[in-house]
Amino acid sequence: MLSDIEVQKLEKLSKENRLNVVKMVYNAQSGHIGGALSSADIITVLYHMCMNTCPKWTKDKNFQNRDRFVLSKGHASSVLYSVLAQLGYFPKEELMTFRLFGSRLQGHPVPICPGIDAATGSLGQGLSIACGMAMGLRLDKNPAHVFCLLGDGELQEGSVWEAFMHATHEKLDNLVAIIDRNRLQIDGCTETVKSLDPLPDKLKAFNWEVIEIDGHNIREIYDAIEKAKSADKPAVIIANTIKGKGVSFMENNAGWHGKAPNKEDFERAVKELED
């Protein structure tokens, strides 16, 4: 159970990550801001409290036994880079090179950046990569877990459901999937584009351990991840979130899926996040 002080610390870190996302996307005048903001609380809690990380990135025992993370919704890379910088994988000053020519912090994650285990961006592929990692760790008798963050829009890809089926078949109890359920994608509402509901029932039918939470409640996020880690089968957390969370005019607005703010919007967003 998290203490009040730990919750406050994580909320502060998450707020810093949201601010970094806005600054990075504005500086590059390119990027996906809405889904990065919706998943900020999830990634902050996961990395700071629940994952066994190895920030020094050295080829020692700790490196081999580290938990793995796959950002299947690779377009939300800005918030992942911000968390990695908080943990010391690279200097925070490097964040402002996001999406610039020659930067290690490309628009979608690639392993040239310290802390990135898998190149992602082609939606619907991440969970399959995570399955492969989980199988490899089990063959090596490695105790590490694999975490995979998916967007709800990409659940419309058939390959995702093949991966859900495969994970159950292989009994991958070292695999945890987290769905950023903000209900919006580039073309609008997920339920209008291609309905996913009743999502919990579908995942239960694939024999996954299903946990549904408020994806902006720090305690719920932490408790859900810890519960998922101890499950005796693959576990999936449906995190109900708000796209653009933290910036009033971006919240629940599909138009901010992949748009960079202009100067006026940037200053307004920064003011809201700094207050």
Stockholm file with secondary structure:
# STOCKHOLM 1.0

chainA/1-275         MLSDIEVQKLEKLSKENRLNVVKMVYNAQSGHIGGALSSADIITVLYHMCMNTCPKWTKDKNFQNRDRFVLSKGHASSVLYSVLAQLGYFPKEELMTFRLFGSRLQGHPVPICPGIDAATGSLGQGLSIACGMAMGLRLDKNPAHVFCLLGDGELQEGSVWEAFMHATHEKLDNLVAIIDRNRLQIDGCTETVKSLDPLPDKLKAFNWEVIEIDGHNIREIYDAIEKAKSADKPAVIIANTIKGKGVSFMENNAGWHGKAPNKEDFERAVKELED
#=GR chainA/1-275 SS CCCHHHHHHHHHHHHHHHHHHHHHHHHHTCSCCHHHHHTHHHHHHIIIIISCCCTTCCSSHHHHTSCEEEESSGGGHHHHHHHHHHTTSSCGGGGGGTTSTTCSSCSSCCTTSTTCCSCCCSTTCHHHHHHHHHHHHHHTTCCCCEEEEEESGGGGSHHHHHHHHHHHHTTCTTEEEEEEECCEETTEEHHHHSCCCSHHHHHHHTTCEEEEEETTCHHHHHHHHHHHHTCSSCEEEEEECCTTTTSTTTTTCGGGSSCCCCHHHHHHHHHHHHC
#=GC SS_cons         CCCHHHHHHHHHHHHHHHHHHHHHHHHHTCSCCHHHHHTHHHHHHIIIIISCCCTTCCSSHHHHTSCEEEESSGGGHHHHHHHHHHTTSSCGGGGGGTTSTTCSSCSSCCTTSTTCCSCCCSTTCHHHHHHHHHHHHHHTTCCCCEEEEEESGGGGSHHHHHHHHHHHHTTCTTEEEEEEECCEETTEEHHHHSCCCSHHHHHHHTTCEEEEEETTCHHHHHHHHHHHHTCSSCEEEEEECCTTTTSTTTTTCGGGSSCCCCHHHHHHHHHHHHC
//
